[in-house]
Amino acid sequence: MRWRDLKDEPCSVARTLSVIGDRWTLMILRDCFVGLRRFEQFEASLGITRHVLADRLKKLVDEGVLKKMPYGEAPVREEYRLTERGFELYPVVLSIVQWGDKHMADERGAPIVRRHKKCGNIVQGKMVCSDCGEELDPRELIVEIGPGFS
Amino acid sequence: MRWRDLKDEPCSVARTLSVIGDRWTLMILRDCFVGLRRFEQFEASLGITRHVLADRLKKLVDEGVLKKMPYGEAPVREEYRLTERGFELYPVVLSIVQWGDKHMADERGAPIVRRHKKCGNIVQGKMVCSDCGEELDPRELIVEIGPGFS
């Protein structure tokens, strides 16, 4: 199987990885979620070539994850903002951050923390059951065939 | 920046991607979470070369995400099981699945669904605040410098 075929795979993991499976893409999304929007900001943050960055940004725009918006005057320039579809990738990025904070951080702890405006506290994301609200443990889930199975 | 340097980056996303950032690795983890354990099962599921598969499995064992366990007798063989550290990657995999089910599935819907043993229902994972229990919206989170910031 080649990666460009993954979008046609009947598997939501494979299809999603065809959009975000490139590691630079996930690093760009990380930056989007802390507020970066401009080409030069991503370039300074990531230290990658302009060519690779432009390619990944274009792909995210093509996939509807980012949208280009004008800013400034004379000349009008463009910045990249998350779409709703893009904002919905937050659980992916936050889960990656939290696993890294727990298992890969040095002894000093997390480099970045998040304060929730609603409750005012430094918080974590917790993956719970949409029905009963219990924290989800994969050992308590049974995988069944869904309507889109082929 | 090269990918092999990412483990030294002071960013939990970068560090985690040094473990799981390869797309085949994420596909192997997807398979682990639906119960696959043996080399031949992964090979049949993914359709990748034995060389690439062996390389990715070795990396996951080296990183403490999978462990090798003996099974069978004469000859004793080895299978791959998730460690606790591996099970804790479930929110990453589930978030990827759910985004794909919502945004990348065809009109028939999700190919695979999950039933929660505790409540008996077909459920989704929901990312909520560890403190107040509200569903987390990235627009309601303020990023602050943590103890590990350099």
Chai-1 contact restraints between the chains, C-beta under 6 A:
chainA,res_idxA,chainB,res_idxB,connection_type,confidence,min_distance_angstrom,max_distance_angstrom,comment,restraint_id
A,M1,B,G47,contact,1.0,0.0,6.0,A-B,restraint_1
A,P10,B,P111,contact,1.0,0.0,6.0,A-B,restraint_2
A,S12,B,V97,contact,1.0,0.0,6.0,A-B,restraint_3
A,S12,B,G100,contact,1.0,0.0,6.0,A-B,restraint_4
A,S12,B,D101,contact,1.0,0.0,6.0,A-B,restraint_5
A,V13,B,R30,contact,1.0,0.0,6.0,A-B,restraint_6
A,V13,B,I96,contact,1.0,0.0,6.0,A-B,restraint_7
A,V13,B,V97,contact,1.0,0.0,6.0,A-B,restraint_8
A,R15,B,G100,contact,1.0,0.0,6.0,A-B,restraint_9
A,R15,B,M104,contact,1.0,0.0,6.0,A-B,restraint_10
A,T16,B,I96,contact,1.0,0.0,6.0,A-B,restraint_11
A,T16,B,W99,contact,1.0,0.0,6.0,A-B,restraint_12
A,T16,B,G100,contact,1.0,0.0,6.0,A-B,restraint_13
A,T16,B,M104,contact,1.0,0.0,6.0,A-B,restraint_14
A,L17,B,R23,contact,1.0,0.0,6.0,A-B,restraint_15
A,G21,B,R23,contact,1.0,0.0,6.0,A-B,restraint_16
A,R23,B,L17,contact,1.0,0.0,6.0,A-B,restraint_17
A,R23,B,G21,contact,1.0,0.0,6.0,A-B,restraint_18
A,R30,B,V13,contact,1.0,0.0,6.0,A-B,restraint_19
A,F33,B,P138,contact,1.0,0.0,6.0,A-B,restraint_20
A,V34,B,V143,contact,1.0,0.0,6.0,A-B,restraint_21
A,G47,B,M1,contact,1.0,0.0,6.0,A-B,restraint_22
A,R85,B,H103,contact,1.0,0.0,6.0,A-B,restraint_23
A,L89,B,W99,contact,1.0,0.0,6.0,A-B,restraint_24
A,Y90,B,P138,contact,1.0,0.0,6.0,A-B,restraint_25
A,P91,B,S95,contact,1.0,0.0,6.0,A-B,restraint_26
A,P91,B,M127,contact,1.0,0.0,6.0,A-B,restraint_27
A,V92,B,S95,contact,1.0,0.0,6.0,A-B,restraint_28
A,V92,B,I96,contact,1.0,0.0,6.0,A-B,restraint_29
A,S95,B,P91,contact,1.0,0.0,6.0,A-B,restraint_30
A,S95,B,V92,contact,1.0,0.0,6.0,A-B,restraint_31
A,S95,B,S95,contact,1.0,0.0,6.0,A-B,restraint_32
A,I96,B,V13,contact,1.0,0.0,6.0,A-B,restraint_33
A,I96,B,T16,contact,1.0,0.0,6.0,A-B,restraint_34
A,I96,B,V92,contact,1.0,0.0,6.0,A-B,restraint_35
A,V97,B,S12,contact,1.0,0.0,6.0,A-B,restraint_36
A,V97,B,V13,contact,1.0,0.0,6.0,A-B,restraint_37
A,W99,B,T16,contact,1.0,0.0,6.0,A-B,restraint_38
A,W99,B,L89,contact,1.0,0.0,6.0,A-B,restraint_39
A,G100,B,S12,contact,1.0,0.0,6.0,A-B,restraint_40
A,G100,B,R15,contact,1.0,0.0,6.0,A-B,restraint_41
A,G100,B,T16,contact,1.0,0.0,6.0,A-B,restraint_42
A,D101,B,S12,contact,1.0,0.0,6.0,A-B,restraint_43
A,H103,B,R85,contact,1.0,0.0,6.0,A-B,restraint_44
A,M104,B,R15,contact,1.0,0.0,6.0,A-B,restraint_45
A,M104,B,T16,contact,1.0,0.0,6.0,A-B,restraint_46
A,A105,B,G148,contact,1.0,0.0,6.0,A-B,restraint_47
A,R108,B,P147,contact,1.0,0.0,6.0,A-B,restraint_48
A,R108,B,G148,contact,1.0,0.0,6.0,A-B,restraint_49
A,G109,B,P147,contact,1.0,0.0,6.0,A-B,restraint_50
A,G109,B,G148,contact,1.0,0.0,6.0,A-B,restraint_51
A,A110,B,G146,contact,1.0,0.0,6.0,A-B,restraint_52
A,A110,B,G148,contact,1.0,0.0,6.0,A-B,restraint_53
A,P111,B,P10,contact,1.0,0.0,6.0,A-B,restraint_54
A,P111,B,G146,contact,1.0,0.0,6.0,A-B,restraint_55
A,P111,B,G148,contact,1.0,0.0,6.0,A-B,restraint_56
A,P111,B,F149,contact,1.0,0.0,6.0,A-B,restraint_57
A,I112,B,V143,contact,1.0,0.0,6.0,A-B,restraint_58
A,I112,B,G146,contact,1.0,0.0,6.0,A-B,restraint_59
A,V113,B,E144,contact,1.0,0.0,6.0,A-B,restraint_60
A,V113,B,G146,contact,1.0,0.0,6.0,A-B,restraint_61
A,R114,B,L141,contact,1.0,0.0,6.0,A-B,restraint_62
A,R114,B,V143,contact,1.0,0.0,6.0,A-B,restraint_63
A,R115,B,I142,contact,1.0,0.0,6.0,A-B,restraint_64
A,R115,B,E144,contact,1.0,0.0,6.0,A-B,restraint_65
A,H116,B,C129,contact,1.0,0.0,6.0,A-B,restraint_66
A,H116,B,L141,contact,1.0,0.0,6.0,A-B,restraint_67
A,K117,B,E140,contact,1.0,0.0,6.0,A-B,restraint_68
A,K118,B,C132,contact,1.0,0.0,6.0,A-B,restraint_69
A,K118,B,E134,contact,1.0,0.0,6.0,A-B,restraint_70
A,K118,B,E140,contact,1.0,0.0,6.0,A-B,restraint_71
A,C119,B,D131,contact,1.0,0.0,6.0,A-B,restraint_72
A,C119,B,C132,contact,1.0,0.0,6.0,A-B,restraint_73
A,N121,B,D131,contact,1.0,0.0,6.0,A-B,restraint_74
A,V123,B,C129,contact,1.0,0.0,6.0,A-B,restraint_75
A,V123,B,S130,contact,1.0,0.0,6.0,A-B,restraint_76
A,V123,B,D131,contact,1.0,0.0,6.0,A-B,restraint_77
A,Q124,B,S130,contact,1.0,0.0,6.0,A-B,restraint_78
A,G125,B,M127,contact,1.0,0.0,6.0,A-B,restraint_79
A,G125,B,L136,contact,1.0,0.0,6.0,A-B,restraint_80
A,K126,B,V128,contact,1.0,0.0,6.0,A-B,restraint_81
A,K126,B,S130,contact,1.0,0.0,6.0,A-B,restraint_82
A,M127,B,P91,contact,1.0,0.0,6.0,A-B,restraint_83
A,M127,B,G125,contact,1.0,0.0,6.0,A-B,restraint_84
A,M127,B,M127,contact,1.0,0.0,6.0,A-B,restraint_85
A,V128,B,K126,contact,1.0,0.0,6.0,A-B,restraint_86
A,V128,B,V128,contact,1.0,0.0,6.0,A-B,restraint_87
A,C129,B,H116,contact,1.0,0.0,6.0,A-B,restraint_88
A,C129,B,V123,contact,1.0,0.0,6.0,A-B,restraint_89
A,S130,B,V123,contact,1.0,0.0,6.0,A-B,restraint_90
A,S130,B,Q124,contact,1.0,0.0,6.0,A-B,restraint_91
A,S130,B,K126,contact,1.0,0.0,6.0,A-B,restraint_92
A,D131,B,C119,contact,1.0,0.0,6.0,A-B,restraint_93
A,D131,B,N121,contact,1.0,0.0,6.0,A-B,restraint_94
A,D131,B,V123,contact,1.0,0.0,6.0,A-B,restraint_95
A,C132,B,K118,contact,1.0,0.0,6.0,A-B,restraint_96
A,C132,B,C119,contact,1.0,0.0,6.0,A-B,restraint_97
A,E134,B,K118,contact,1.0,0.0,6.0,A-B,restraint_98
A,L136,B,G125,contact,1.0,0.0,6.0,A-B,restraint_99
A,P138,B,F33,contact,1.0,0.0,6.0,A-B,restraint_100
A,P138,B,Y90,contact,1.0,0.0,6.0,A-B,restraint_101
A,E140,B,K117,contact,1.0,0.0,6.0,A-B,restraint_102
A,E140,B,K118,contact,1.0,0.0,6.0,A-B,restraint_103
A,L141,B,R114,contact,1.0,0.0,6.0,A-B,restraint_104
A,L141,B,H116,contact,1.0,0.0,6.0,A-B,restraint_105
A,I142,B,R115,contact,1.0,0.0,6.0,A-B,restraint_106
A,V143,B,V34,contact,1.0,0.0,6.0,A-B,restraint_107
A,V143,B,I112,contact,1.0,0.0,6.0,A-B,restraint_108
A,V143,B,R114,contact,1.0,0.0,6.0,A-B,restraint_109
A,E144,B,V113,contact,1.0,0.0,6.0,A-B,restraint_110
A,E144,B,R115,contact,1.0,0.0,6.0,A-B,restraint_111
A,G146,B,A110,contact,1.0,0.0,6.0,A-B,restraint_112
A,G146,B,P111,contact,1.0,0.0,6.0,A-B,restraint_113
A,G146,B,I112,contact,1.0,0.0,6.0,A-B,restraint_114
A,G146,B,V113,contact,1.0,0.0,6.0,A-B,restraint_115
A,P147,B,R108,contact,1.0,0.0,6.0,A-B,restraint_116
A,P147,B,G109,contact,1.0,0.0,6.0,A-B,restraint_117
A,G148,B,A105,contact,1.0,0.0,6.0,A-B,restraint_118
A,G148,B,R108,contact,1.0,0.0,6.0,A-B,restraint_119
A,G148,B,G109,contact,1.0,0.0,6.0,A-B,restraint_120
A,G148,B,A110,contact,1.0,0.0,6.0,A-B,restraint_121
A,G148,B,P111,contact,1.0,0.0,6.0,A-B,restraint_122
A,F149,B,P111,contact,1.0,0.0,6.0,A-B,restraint_123
